[in-house]
Amino acid sequence: MSIAQWRNAAWEKRYELLIGLVLGVVVFFELARLVVYLVHSDGSKARIVGLPIPVQILPVSFHQLHESIGASGAIEPSVYTIVTAKVNGRVLDVPVDLGHMVKPGSLLVRVDDTLYRARLKFANESYEHAAHQLERIERLYKDQLASIVQLEAAQASKAQAYQTLVSAQINLANTTIRSPADAVVLERAINPGQFTHTDQVLIELGIIQPAMMVVGVDEDKLGSVYMGMSAVVGMDAYPGESFTGEVTKIGAEVSPVTRTFNVFVKMSNRDWRLKPGLTGYVRLDSTRNVLAVPSVALMNPVGDRVSAFIVDDKRKVHLREVRRGLIADGYTELLDGVKPGEQIVTVGQLQLRDNDVISENHFGPWNAANRGARRPGMLARYWSTLWHQNNSPSLAHQ
């Protein structure tokens, strides 16, 4: 072998050693980054080496949660009214029948008013006579020709005559009974030719302006329905058309058979299109600004003892029971147990124990915008993905 060949072979060996050294450094660096990534992104690995447990934390804050509750029901009158007789007399006319729709002022019952007109005329004349008598006594008293007793008696007679006159006017007015509002006749208990007596039930009305939609809502939504809640109503009789209303009454009982409670939705019915008995579907909409956290942050979210890990000022976590409310849009309303601004663990809590020291996992996908130079290398990302797929079912559940 010549000197030139020997030199070339030596340079080739040095080049191969240099390439091997560089590759070894790269592999070592990637393996080191993989180890760092694992202990900073996996709680079980961090616990082994005694490092803080990596988790995601978020402050407890207010969020607007929207909820829609669906239920079905039927139209009913908003108010039931009993029409009774206020005078005694023979019924001349009852122009309405069961199921008739009546407007305000519509005639319901007419009683013979001959006697009451005569009584009103007599009462009016008696009052005029009493008024004239009082004027005469006052003039005599002024001239000292009548006593104070006579004056007081004349005043009392005029007052009594006025009372009789007013009573006669009211009785005459009560011989004609009219509808007080837009309503449907639910019951008719009188016919022409019959005689009425005071306080006798004549007709039962159901007020249909406004109308009332009575729907059955599942009992698990009892805490979500409130007075004044807006509602959108769809009717089978009017496909493609919707009506609006609001909750004005919430039933006090839950049916033991259907496990539902009644919700009363009041709607305008000026055109009388909403008739009693029509069925439809109601969507109750609610948007509230409440204290809420991501639902994944809660432990045992459907059990009796819902809890979450709260982070203190020393970066330690404490398991605390909370009381949940509305669940919507991926968030859960917290009614008790936390305060605004407190830090709560939202990812990684299944690997935590009470009083564990934690750190923020900057390698998680929720911090993609902030990872920057901390982003693991290609080899680390490959081995990390493979490891998580095979060994981290708890994170998969989250």
VOBA-701672 format. One record per atom (N, C-alpha, C): x, y, z. Coordinates in steps of 0.02 Angstrom, whole numbers, plus 50000, padded with zeros to 5 digits. Each point is the difference from the previous one (the first is absolute). Last residue first. Layout:
! VOBA-701672
XYZ/...
//
This chain:
! VOBA-701672
470295055251487/499895007150009/499915003549935/500504977050006/499325001250025/499865007450009/502144993249936/499534999049944/499295001250023/501725000350158/499995006149960/499524999349942/500314981350134/499665005250039/499975006549961/501154980649916/499275000149988/499655005550039/502534993749930/499675005550036/499255000249985/501774985049902/500084999950072/499625005350038/500154995849752/500034993450030/499965000050076/500005020049861/499494995649971/499964993450037/501695015650058/499345002150023/499454995549973/502234996649925/499934998250070/499305001750025/500575006149780/499944992750006/499894998150072/500415022549957/499354998049973/499894992650007/502115008450060/499485002150047/499314998049977/501864995849860/499994995450056/499465002050051/500275014349814/499814993349977/499944995350060/500785021950037/499285000049985/499774993149979/502305003150037/499635000450063/499254999849987/501435000949816/500054993550032/499604999950065/500135020449882/499634995049962/500004993250035/500325020750163/500264998249934/499594994549968/498935017850180/500454994249997/500194998549928/499415024650104/499704994849959/500474994049995/500405021750106/499924994150041/499704994349960/500335022449918/500634996250000/499944993750041/497705009549958/500595003149969/500594995350000/497645000850112/500554995350009/500655002749971/497705009850004/500515002550046/500604995350006/497984996149864/500235006749980/500585002450043/498914979050044/500384999849938/500275006849980/498734990050199/500505005350003/500425000249936/498274983950037/499665006250017/500495005950004/500724977249963/499735003249940/499645006550014/502034991950162/499344997749981/499735003749939/502105003750125/500044995949940/499324997849975/500475012650203/500065004349941/500064996149936/499034996750258/500264995949944/500015004349937/500165007450269/499625000449939/500344996049945/500164993050261/500295004949953/499575000149938/499844991450283/499874999549928/500405005349962/499764984850250/500265006149969/499944999249925/498414987650192/500534999549951/500225007049977/498154994150158/500625003350021/500594998949953/498064983049964/499935006050040/500685002350026/500004987049773/499804998350068/499975006550039/499944992349717/500175004150058/499784996750066/499644993749760/500644997650027/500205003750063/498035005349876/499924992950018/500654997150028/499765022749912/499804999150070/499944992750021/500575011449780/500524996750039/499804998550071/498865020249872/500274994149966/500554997250043/498775018350084/499534998049948/500234993849961/500285014750251/500334995349954/499484997549951/499995024650127/499734993250004/500354995749948/500155025550145/500264995749948/499754992850010/498815024650072/500384994350024/500214995649941/498575019449973/500725001250000/500414994250026/497465002650080/500295002649937/500745001450008/499014981050155/499925007249994/500295002349933/498874975350113/500565003749970/499835007449998/498464984450098/500624996250007/500615003549971/497335001749916/500315000550065/500654996149999/498675002849805/499585003950046/500335001150067/500744995049731/500164998250069/499635004750047/499764990449727/499925005450049/500154997450070/501014990949762/499554998350055/499985005950048/500654994949717/500155002950066/499484997850050/499954995149761/500644997450024/500215002750068/497885005649893/500565002649961/500684997750025/498214996350181/499875002049931/500645002549968/498704993050249/500534997149958/499835001649928/499265009850266/499894999249929/500604997049965/500354998350244/499345002149976/499924998349927/501584991650237/499945002049930/499285002049984/501814998950218/499304998849983/499885002749930/502314989650137/499665005849972/499274998049986/502434991750148/499334998749974/499685006449975/502704994250006/499475003750034/499324998249968/502874994250019/499364997449975/499445003250040/502495010149946/499584997550054/499334997949970/502815006949930/499304998949982/499634997050060/502285017349962/499764993650023/499264999449984/501525019449969/499974995249944/499844993050023/499995020450133/500644996450001/500034994649946/498045013750041/500555004549982/500684996649998/497874984449953/500115005550047/500605004149978/498074983849867/500715001550009/500075005850048/498064979649959/500125007250002/500735001250017/498324979049900/500635001750030/500115007549994/497554986550019/500515002549953/500635001650039/497324986250014/500585003350029/500485002249945/497364988550076/500405002949946/500575004050031/498254981550085/500535004150028/500465002349944/498094986549954/499755004150054/500535004850028/500174991949740/499884996850064/499735004950052/500815003549768/499304998150003/499824996650066/502265008149947/499535005549983/499274998250004/502434992050078/499354997050015/499445004949983/502005013749986/500074992950016/499314997550022/500765022149837/499654997250058/500124992650006/500785014749820/500385001350061/499694996450061/499105000749772/500514994850009/500385001050065/498355015949921/499704994150033/500524994650013/500575026549997/499914994549952/499774993750035/499275021650124/500654997249982/499884994849946/498625023250125/500034993349969/500724998149985/498065019550099/500664997750017/500064992749976/498295016749873/500094996250062/500734998350011/497995012949842/500705001250015/500144997050069/498054992849808/500165002950065/500755000950008/497774993349827/500705002149996/500165003750065/497934982749888/500295003750056/500735001649986/497444989449889/500695002449989/500225004250059/498074980249918/500155005050050/500745001949995/498054988649833/500725000350014/500125005850048/497764983349920/500295006150029/500754999350009/497744989149850/500654998750030/500305006650022/497284990649960/500595002849970/500624998450040/497004998349968/500634997450027/500595003149962/497285007450061/500524999349949/500654997650032/498025005650129/500064993149977/500524999149947/498825023850031/500104995050052/500014992949971/500765020149841/499374997650031/500154994650052/501195020549849/500184994950050/499394998050038/499825017049841/500244994149963/500184994350048/499135024050032/499624994050019/500234993749963/500915023650005/499624997849940/499624993550011/501375010050171/499525005149980/499584997949939/501684989950175/499544996549956/499455004849976/502624996850142/499495004449973/499564996149950/501254987450207/500125002649932/499425004549980/501294985250224/499495004749978/500185002949932/500594976550145/500285005049955/499435004449975/500624981250208/499475003849968/500315005749960/500694974150104/500245006849989/499485003649958/500194975750162/499685004549953/500325006949999/501194975350052/499635005250034/499745004949947/500834971950013/500035006649970/499625005050044/500184974750004/500595003450028/500125006749966/498154983049976/500415002349944/500665003250022/498544990850168/499954995349943/500495002149944/499635012750204/500344993750016/500004995049943/500005027749990/499574994349991/500374993550017/500435024350109/500284995749948/499564993849996/499485026850092/500044992850011/500324996649940/499495023950018/500304998550065/500104992550012/499975016549764/499624995450042/500384998250064/500225023249865/500354993550003/499624995650049/499625024349840/499824995850058/500364993449994/500265017349839/499685004150051/499804996050062/501675000649759/499774995950056/499715004650054/499965006549734/500454999850057/499684996050056/499925003449705/499675000950065/500525000150055/499474997949704/500445001550057/499595001050063/499814985649749/499705004950044/500475001050060/500154989749725/500164999750071/499675005850037/499874983649754/499885006450033/500154999350075/500064981749838/500475005149976/499925006750033/497884984650011/500684997749986/500435005749972/497744998050141/500315005349960/500724998149986/498624985350124/499485003149957/500295005449955/501314988850166/499874995449945/499495003149951/501615015750150/499364996550001/499954995349940/501995013750167/499794997749934/499384995850005/501485019750155/499494994749995/499864998549927/501895012050185/499804999949930/499554993949991/500905016450222/499794993749970/499815001149927/501355011750242/499705000649934/499864993249970/500005007450267/500414996649950/499655000449932/499155007750220/500235004849949/500434997049946/499964986950227/499485004749979/500295005149951/501194976050011/499875005550046/499465004649970/501524974649978/499425003849978/499865005450052/501734983550028/500185004249943/499425004449977/499964982950179/500435005550020/500175004849944/498714980349959/499635004250047/500415006150021/500434980249848/500075007049979/499665004850047/499934976050022/500715001950006/500135007149977/497814989349984/500175002450066/500725002050008/498585002049767/500324994850040/500255002850067/497895011049876/500735000249994/500304994850046/497515007149872/500324995950051/500754999749988/498015019749937/500454994749976/500294996350060/498025019149910/500204996150059/500414994149975/499175025749912/500254993549978/500264996350061/498175021549958/500494996750042/500184993249970/498955026349917/499924992850006/500574997150041/498915026150019/500474995549966/499834992750010/498405004749958/500445005549981/500255003550064/498464981850008/500494997649951/500425005649970/498264991950223/500315005749967/500564997549953/497714987650086/500734999250001/500305005849960/497504995550141/500405002449944/500734998350010/497314992950088/500714999850015/500395001849937/497335005050101/500464998249945/500714999950027/498125001950153/499665000149936/500454997349943/499634999250287/500494999349946/499624999549934/499075013150226/499954993849961/500524999949944/499505018250162/500604995950006/499944993149966/497685011550034/500645003450014/500564994950013/498014992549843/500025002450069/500715002550013/498224994649771/500645000250034/499915002050073/498404986949804/500065005650046/500674999650037/499134991249740/500154998350069/500065006350042/499675001249764/499394997850035/500114998050072/502044998149826/499445004849998/499384997150033/502304990350088/499655000149936/499445005350002/502504990950135/499365003650001/499705000049930/502254992250066/499554996950049/499335003450004/502464995749850/499395004050001/499494996550043/502895000249941/499414996850031/499425005049999/502065004849891/500174993250022/499404996350029/500645021549822/499504997650047/500144992750017/501845019349932/499624994549972/499514997550053/501295025649952/499934993850038/499634994849959/500945027450033/500004994849949/500004993250036/498965018050153/500624999649961/499914995149943/498245005550161/500505004850022/500635000149957/497284994449942/500664997050008/500515005250021/497365002950067/500435000049940/500694997050016/497235003150090/500664997550017/500404999349936/497675013150107/500354998349938/500714998050018/498585006350170/499544995849962/500294998149931/501045015050163/500154992950008/499504995449964/499745024050011/500594998449959/500154992550002/498295008150139/499795000349931/500584998249953/500465001450229/499584994249986/499775000049927/501215018850078/500434994149996/499594993849982/498835020050040/500405000649939/500444993849990/498775001950199/499564998649944/500375000449934/501165005950196/499864992850000/499554998149942/500415022950035/500604996649975/499894992549996/498285012850096/500075001549929/500604996349970/499654999150233/499504995949965/500055001049924/501345013650136/500224993050004/499534995449963/499385022550023/500554999349952/500274992950000/498365005550157/499704999849933/500554999249947/500675002950223/499704993549991/499694999349931/500895020950059/500544995049994/499724993049988/498475017850043/500315000749934/500544994749990/499005000950211/499524997449950/500295000649929/501215009250181/500024992650002/499534997149947/499985023450029/500654997949971/500044992349997/498155009550107/499955001049928/500644997849965/499954999750236/499564994749973/499945000649925/501195016750116/500384993749998/499584994349972/498945020850032/500525000649948/500394993449993/498415002150175/499674999449935/500515000349942/500805003650216/499794993049994/499664999049933/500615021750066/500584996149977/499824992749990/497995017549979/500504998150049/500584996249967/498355020249896/500074992750005/500574998550048/499445022249944/499324997250002/500004992450003/501815017949974/499854997750068/499284997750008/501245006249797/499545005150027/499784998350071/501414985049887/500355006449994/499585005750029/499064978749981/500485000150056/500385006650000/498514995949824/499645001250062/500485000550060/500904994449790/499775006949999/499635001850066/500714977649971/500585004450008/499795007350001/498394983649953/500175000050071/500595004750012/499374996449777/499485003850035/500175000650074/501404986849863/500085007149983/499495004250038/499844976750020/500585002550035/500115007449986/498304988849885/499835000750070/500585002950040/500354994549774/499585006050007/499815001350073/501164980149951/500445005849988/499615006550008/498834979650013/500405001050060/500465006049992/498724993749813/499575002550053/500405001450064/501124989849821/499855007049984/499565003250053/500464977050020/500605004050013/499875007449985/498334984649949/500075000650072/500605004250018/499654994649775/499505004950022/500055001050076/501374983549906/500215006549975/499525005550024/499494977550047/500575002350041/500235006949978/498304989449874/499745001850066/500575002850044/500594991749790/499605006049992/499745002450067/501154979549993/500475005649990/499615006649993/498774980150016/500315001650064/500495005949993/499014991649806/499495003350042/500305002050067/501324987449856/499925006749973/499485004050041/500354977550053/500575004050023/499995007049970/498334983849938/499945001750071/500555004750022/500134991649780/499405004250009/499945002450071/501714985349879/500175005850041/499405004550014/500874973049931/499445004849994/500115005850048/502164987449912/499454998650046/499465005449991/502244988749857/499565005950009/499404997950041/502734991449933/499344998550028/499615006650007/502064999849875/499994993050023/499304998050024/501295019649827/499454998250043/500014992650017/502215015549943/499504995749969/499474998050050/502035013250046/499375003449990/499474995849967/502484992849959/499815004350056/499355003849984/500204977349870/500435005850008/499795004150060/499754972249932/499675006450012/500535005450010/499504972849905/500515005050014/499655006850006/498994973850043/499995006249963/500575004650022/499394978150098/500525000349949/500025006349959/497744993950120/500634996850018/500485000249942/498215018949986/499954992950018/500704997350015/498425025149980/500624996249992/499884992850021/498345018450015/500214999349930/500644996049990/497875003450171/500684997650011/500304998749931/497665013450120/500424998149944/500694997750025/498095005450146/499705001149934/500434997249944/499574995250279/500495000749946/499645000649934/499135007550254/499914995049947/500495001449943/500525006450265/499565001749944/499964994449949/501575011850220/499504994849989/499555002149942/502685006950041/499315001950012/499554993949989/502354998949970/500005005050053/499295002450016/501394976949886/499435004649998/500035004850059/502254988649884/499434998450044/499465005449993/502394988849877/499515005349996/499394998050040/502754993049996/499324997850013/499535006149999/502594993749890/499545004950032/499304997050006/502854994149952/499324997350001/499565004850040/502455002749853/499615001350061/499314996949992/501624996549832/500465002650050/499665001250067/499374980549812/499855006950019/500495002450054/500964981449840/499465000450048/499845007450013/501534981849823/499745006750017/499434999450049/502054981649986/499395002149966/499785006850025/502484984249980/499425001350041/499415002349957/502924992450023/499385000249960/499415001150047/502895005549994/499434996650032/499395000849956/502915006550032/499434998349958/499464996350039/502195018150038/499634994550030/499384998849957/502595013049990/499344999349971/499684993750028/502155018850064/499674993450007/499325000249966/502575014150037/499354999749967/499734992950005/501905017150133/499804993349981/499305000249971/502235016850063/499305000049978/499834993049974/501905006250193/499884998449930/499255000649986/502115005950200/499315000249979/499954998849924/502004989450161/499765006549976/499274999449978/502404987050110/499274999750002/499735006949983/502424991349909/499665003550053/499244999149996/501854981449922/499655005849974/499675003650059/501994979049928/499605003750049/499695006149966/501314974149948/499745006349974/499585003350053/502174983450045/499285000249989/499845006549961/502204983550113/499785004749948/499244999549988/501534995750229/499564996649953/499765004949947/502435001550136/499295001950003/499594996749945/502164986550071/499875006649973/499265001950010/501314978750050/499915004950052/499885007049976/500264978149880/500625003850009/499925005650050/498144986049952/500564995350011/500645003850015/498015011849939/499984997750069/500594995550015/499675007749779/500245005450042/500014997850073/499104985149842/500735000549992/500285005550044/497674997449997/500304994050030/500765000249994/498675017549899/500035000250072/500354994150032/500455012049760/499664994150025/500084999750075/501015017049865/499334999549970/499614994150026/502315006250056/499645006350005/499304999749970/501544981749999/499935001650070/499635006750009/500434992249779/499584995250035/499905002150073/501445013049862/499305000649979/499554995450040/502334998450031/499745006350028/499265000849984/501094981949902/499944999050072/499715006250033/500485001549772/499444995550011/499884998950074/501885012349933/499395004049993/499384995750011/502054989150000/499965004350059/499365004349997/500504986849815/499794995750056/499935004150064/500845010949811/499294998549991/499744995750057/502315004849996/499625006150013/499244998849994/501474982449944/500015001350073/499585006150017/500294995049773/499564995150032/499985001150075/501455013749879/499315001549983/499524995350034/502314995950022/499815005950038/499265001749987/500924982649874/499934998150070/499785005850044/500505003849773/499374996450007/499884997950073/502055010249951/499455004849993/499334996650009/501924986549999/499985004050060/499415005049997/500444986849811/499724995950054/499945004050064/501055010249817/499284999249987/499674996050056/502325002350011/499685006550012/499244999549989/501344981349949/499975001050072/499645006550018/500404995549773/499494995450026/499925000750076/501715012349896/499345002649979/499444995650028/502234993050032/499855005850042/499315002949984/500774982549865/499844997550067/499835005850047/500725005549783/499344996949998/499794997450068/502185008849973/499505005250000/499284997149997/501814985149985/499985003050068/499465005550004/500444989749791/499654995450045/499945002850070/501255012349842/499295000149983/499594995550047/502374999950020/499715006250025/499245000449986/501234982049912/499954999450074/499675006250030/500484999649770/499434995750016/499904999450076/501875012049924/499385003649983/499384995850017/502154990450023/499885004950053/499355003849988/500134975349902/500405006149994/499825004750057/499934972449994/499575006050000/500455006250000/
//
